[in-house]
Amino acid sequence: MSINKSRAGKPGQAKGKGLHPRNAHNGGYDFPALCRAEPGLRAFLLTAKSGQSSIDFADPRAVKCLNKALLKQHYGIVGWDIPKGYLCPPVPGRVDYVHYLADLLPKGTPNRVLDIGTGANGIYALLGASLYQWQLVATDIEPRSLANVRDILAHNPLLAERIDLRLQSNPTKIFANVAADDEHFDACMCNPPFHGTQAEASAGSKRKLQNLTGKPVGQVKLNFGGQHNELWCDGGERRFLFAMIDESAARPQLCRWFTSLVSKGDNLRPCKRRLQALGATEVRVIEMTQGNKQTRILAWRF
């Protein structure tokens, strides 16, 4: 098994400096242009200490409106919305995953990608279909999440032709039930639940808000945190990754590349050991930086 490690940016870099070279958000946010795309964003604009326009990133309404503007201006995605209480993803970081995954795939040919746990926001499937015209199968364990993505696709008929939504009827499974025995994908992508319990997820959301506001936080606003299946599962991220690795080894021909985000760096080493034991022929770790946040993509094949 070969292990390769690549890096996108360095710790401590200024906002945007660590993003993928093709990421449209490397230069920060053009708020005048975003307000033209989504006029409702004007109501949330603030003047930062630097004198530049910004928003209150601790306000979920402002963050959701910014997402609507970003998706409309840069990716032509209209009608994007999420129900109250569902995860509102930061667009630049999600775009980075899509670009780095594209670097692994063949150029000039239609690629099929499996999006595991697409969520109510459907962000990876929407971006992959818009940026690279991938054909995607987007799965989730929750019917309401898929229904919301279906509503978004109703506003985007070209993307709807490229995205197939499938319900995972067994929440303990990753690939079973949603991929037929004879199906093949060029890659899969996944953003696993980060926490192992609801208490851990609530504490994490409080820390996030405290970092954004610089003030103690009591109860976390419902529509800032996300649903339980988006934020936590039994055993947390490591157990989910182990299950995904085990299922991939049982179906090594399902994907040319199996990939997942790994938020906790401590989970990389045990995942690599498990992959080696199961016969993976190549493992790559792609490190990403967005502002002060670091994460990485674990990619493997057999």
Beta strands, then each sheet from edge to edge (+ up, - down):
strand 1: 2-7
strand 2: 46-47
strand 3: 53-54
strand 4: 112-116
strand 5: 135-140
strand 6: 163-167
strand 7: 185-190
strand 8: 255-262
strand 9: 282-290
strand 10: 293-301
sheet 1: 1+ 9+ 10- 8+ 7+ 4+ 5+ 6+
sheet 2: 2+ 3-
end
